[in-house]
Amino acid sequence: MYNPDPDEKQYQRELAIERYISAYDRGDWQGLAEVVKQALHDPELDRLLVEINAALYAETGLPLMDESTEQVYVLLRQHLPSGFTFETPEESLVTVGDVAERLESERLRGKPILAGDAQANQQLMQDKRPLPSRITPDTLPNLAQQLRVVASERYWELFRRAALALRMSRESRRVSLAAARRQRGQRRGRVTPSKQEPPEGRE
Amino acid sequence: MGAQQEQDSDKPTIDKHSLLCDLLVQELPRLRKSVAARIWKQDLARDPAAVSELTDEVLQEVTVRALANVNRYDPRLRGHAWLDLFALNILHEQRRRIYQERQIGIATDTLSTPSIDGLGENPVEQLSDRGGFDKVQVQELLDLARPADREFLHARYVLGLTPEEIAVQSGLNMGAVYVRLSRARSRLREELSKLD
């Protein structure tokens, strides 16, 4: 069985990426689709395409896009209302990695960040620890010490603001989901007899 | 027994629904960027608000189609790529519609991807070859490049740094490095063709 060596695989990936960017520039979406199909079976290529798409988006100069998942939840609720279980408190917890990812996406959209801070941020992206309940300018130095990455004061202030924004966004989503659940419950109570399944034994 | 069988046959569908919901929550926000960039690049919408609106429409349709095809969803495949294929189909349909409305021909639909595999006759294509290339020839080629492009091409093809290493050095992410390298090669190709 032919098993390409890692160098060969990487070479093929680079060729695929070249085809992808070339197809994007020409508006050849069939060409894009061919590379995306390759990525279905290649996690590394899939990951690289996500990053490349982010870079291509940054090139457009379009304004910041709201990346909250609130809209996605609205869509899913609309089209698959039965597909959700109740949301546990853990699902709304913000982790260190979540905040770092948000800062990274802001950096890709052009928000300046020092090279050393960018490196520190990359390290924190893997960190799944939940954030402390309070992050204030006074508690920041403690947090920095716990996380054990070296970064500037400016970075930690950006980190604090991003953490607050993420928490607020998730809290508002949690509240709107709860409201949607309550509304659904109320609507079920109002179903008219004609819409109901006939009880067993009746035709 | 009948009820048990019914319950068992429901299990895989419910699991797939649940997995697909998780996938959509995770990937749709990331897919927004690629959809918006394609819309902008192809001039399907001409201002940021219109891009955002069309992006939302496309993602809504991606959600509908993905859920309608839940039985075809294979969790072993890369989810982002799976959803992106829906997005590309939908964008293709949107492009037809919009171009027809603007009464522009869709010549680009039949473009085939040029081959960039292996060695080409164009020296720039040889930069993509991982095999031995003459460093003096590469340097001569790079002299044609713009200064900003030269820096990246030099790092890649003279110093032999990987895109990952270039990303660390430059502070850019990997995706941005690949795009920069690709653009640099494209521009170099154009410069070379002017000499012919």
Interface residues (C-beta under 8 A of the other chain):
Chain A: D7 Y11 E14 L15 I17 E18 R19 I21 S22 A23 Y24 D25 R26 G27 D28 W29 Q30 G31 L32 A33 E34 V36 K37 A39 L40 H41 D42 P43 D46 L48 L49 V50 E51 I52 N53 A54 A55 L56 Y57 A58 E59 T60 L62 P63 M65 E67 S68 T69 Q71 V72 Y73 L75 L76 H79 L80 G83 F84 E104 L108 A115 A118 Q119
Chain B: H17 S18 L20 C21 L24 V25 L28 P29 R30 R32 K33 S34 A36 A37 R38 W40 K41 Q42 P48 V51 S52 D56 L59 Q60 T63 V64 L67 L77 R78 H80 A81 W82 D84 L85 L88 N89 L91 H92 R95 T108 D109 L111 S112 T113 P114 I116 D117 S128 R130 P163 V168 G171 L172 N173 M174 G175 A176 Y178 V179 S182 R183 R185 S186
